[in-house]
Amino acid sequence: MLAGAMNAAAGGGSFLTFPALVYAGVPAVNANASSTVALFPGSAVSSWEYRGFVKPFRGVSLTVLAVLTFAGGCCGAVLLLYTPAAHFNVLVPWLLLTGTLAFAYGGKAGAWLSGRVKISPVAVLAAQFMLGIYGGYFGGAVGIMMMAVWSMFGLSDIKVINANKNLLVGVANSIAVVLFVLAGKVAWPQTCLMLAATMAGGYLGARYTRNMNPVKLRNGIVVFNFLITAAFFVRVFVLNQ
């Protein structure tokens, strides 16, 4: 429920669902797949709610971006399925750290770079494909990463950015969900419970966080993400679990 509320308010829900599944005894690869499946309906609903603001980028086809994101998501999901569990366990803290830093500083970094760096449409397409791979493989804070890249491209309308972000994150996750289900990597009892809870949390989060200070809310989520990341570094490199 908290993950659904976090996603509705500011994002970062996977930083709760993934560790919760691991703590419940689900192997890391299966936990990552199950987390993606559990959070997907919320992403789909957000995409639908923002559909009126979806617009193509200047000089970049939104259809091409969606196709590249889909292809990247497919590559990332397949890569995860073929990653040995022991190797993925070692990668997890670094993936969490990448997502945490992107969540904490991605927006500011994109805004800072937008006035100093202008990237070409080809670079945007290449970056989008790589972000699709990351989204299909792990996905933590991938939406923040997309917005940072697009801001360097010159996109500034926050409603369009959010709408396109929701759409393309959903595109990357959609193929990942299908492949994870077909590969039998989803822990269904835990995932079904989490599905219901994240949907309820998303509704409650959207309803009750409107009047909260967005800066304080986001800072609280950033602190939580860093604590989760630190816990996984201790788990893997100190406790050797």
URFEN-V707850 format. One record per pair of residues at least 6 apart in sequence whose C-alpha atoms are under 8 Angstrom apart, sorted by sequence separation. I is the first residue (numbers start at 1). GAP is how many residues later the second one is. D is the distance in whole Angstrom. If there is no record, write none. Layout:
BEGIN
i: (I	I)
gap: (GAP	GAP)
d: (D	D)
END
This chain:
BEGIN
i: (6	7	22	56	155	180	235	6	55	135	5	134	3	4	22	3	21	2	3	131	150	3	3	18	2	3	18	21	131	147	131	147	18	17	128	147	146	14	14	127	143	143	14	124	13	124	143	142	124	121	119	120	118	119	135	4	117	118	118	136	107	110	111	114	115	132	135	136	4	103	106	107	110	114	135	102	106	109	110	113	114	133	136	99	100	102	107	110	111	114	132	136	99	100	103	107	110	111	99	102	103	106	110	95	99	102	96	95	29	29	29	76	77	28	68	72	76	80	27	71	72	75	76	79	29	69	72	73	74	76	77	78	28	65	68	69	72	73	76	77	28	60	64	68	71	72	73	75	76	59	69	70	71	72	73	74	75	76	65	69	72	73	65	68	69	72	73	60	15	12	57	73	74	77	69	73	77	81	72	73	76	70	71	74	78	66	69	70	73	74	77	81	65	69	73	77	55	66	70	74	32	53	54	53	54	55	53	54	53	50	51	50	54	104	47	50	104	47	103	46	47	44	100	43	44	47	15	100	14	43	44	100	43	12	12	97	100	11	40	97	40	96	40	93	36	40	93	93	36	37	92	93	36	93	33	90	33	89	37	34	33	34	33	34	38	34	37	38	41	30	31	29	30	31	35	38	39	42	30	34	38	42	37	41	39	38	42	26	21	17	1	4	5	4	8	3	4	7	8	1	2	4	5	6	9	1	4	5	8	9	1	3	4	5	8	1	2	3	4	5	6	1	5	9	1	4	5	9	10	10	10	12	19	15	12	15	6)
gap: (6	6	6	6	6	6	6	7	7	7	8	8	9	9	9	10	10	11	11	11	11	12	13	13	14	14	14	14	14	14	15	15	17	18	18	18	19	21	22	22	22	23	25	25	26	26	26	27	29	32	33	33	34	34	34	35	35	35	36	36	37	37	37	37	37	37	37	37	38	38	38	38	38	38	38	39	39	39	39	39	39	39	39	40	40	40	40	40	40	40	40	40	41	41	41	41	41	41	42	42	42	42	42	43	43	43	44	45	51	52	56	56	56	57	57	57	57	57	58	58	58	58	58	58	59	59	59	59	59	59	59	59	60	60	60	60	60	60	60	60	61	61	61	61	61	61	61	61	61	62	62	62	62	62	62	62	62	62	63	63	63	63	64	64	64	64	64	65	81	91	98	98	98	98	99	99	99	99	100	100	100	101	101	101	101	102	102	102	102	102	102	102	103	103	103	103	105	105	105	105	106	106	106	107	109	109	110	110	111	112	112	113	113	115	116	116	118	119	119	120	120	122	122	123	123	123	125	125	126	126	126	126	127	128	129	129	129	130	130	132	133	133	134	136	137	137	137	139	140	140	140	140	141	143	144	146	147	147	149	151	152	152	153	153	153	154	154	154	154	155	155	156	156	156	156	156	156	156	157	157	157	157	158	158	159	160	160	161	169	177	193	193	193	194	194	195	195	195	195	196	196	196	196	196	196	197	197	197	197	197	198	198	198	198	198	199	199	199	199	199	199	200	200	200	201	201	201	201	204	207	208	209	209	210	213	213	215)
d: (6	5	6	5	7	6	6	5	8	6	8	7	7	6	6	4	5	8	7	7	8	8	6	6	8	6	6	8	8	7	7	8	6	6	7	7	7	7	8	8	6	7	8	7	8	7	6	7	7	8	6	7	6	5	7	8	6	6	7	6	7	8	7	6	8	8	6	6	7	6	6	8	4	4	7	6	6	7	6	6	7	8	8	8	8	8	7	8	6	7	6	5	5	7	6	5	6	7	5	6	8	6	6	7	7	6	7	8	7	8	6	7	8	7	7	5	4	5	8	7	6	6	6	7	7	6	7	5	7	7	5	8	7	6	7	5	4	5	4	5	6	6	8	5	7	4	7	7	4	6	7	7	8	8	6	6	8	8	7	4	8	4	8	7	8	7	7	8	8	7	7	8	7	8	7	4	5	8	7	7	8	6	8	6	8	6	7	5	6	6	7	8	8	6	6	7	6	7	7	8	7	6	6	5	5	7	6	5	8	8	6	5	8	8	7	8	6	5	7	6	5	8	7	7	8	7	7	6	6	7	6	6	6	7	6	8	8	7	7	6	7	6	7	6	7	8	8	5	8	5	7	5	7	8	7	6	6	7	8	7	6	5	6	6	6	8	7	7	8	5	8	8	6	7	7	6	7	7	7	6	5	6	8	7	7	7	7	7	8	8	8	7	7	4	5	6	6	7	8	5	7	7	5	8	6	5	4	5	6	6	7	7	4	7	5	6	6	8	8	6	7	4	4	6	7	7	7	8	8	8	6	7	8	6	8	7	8)
END
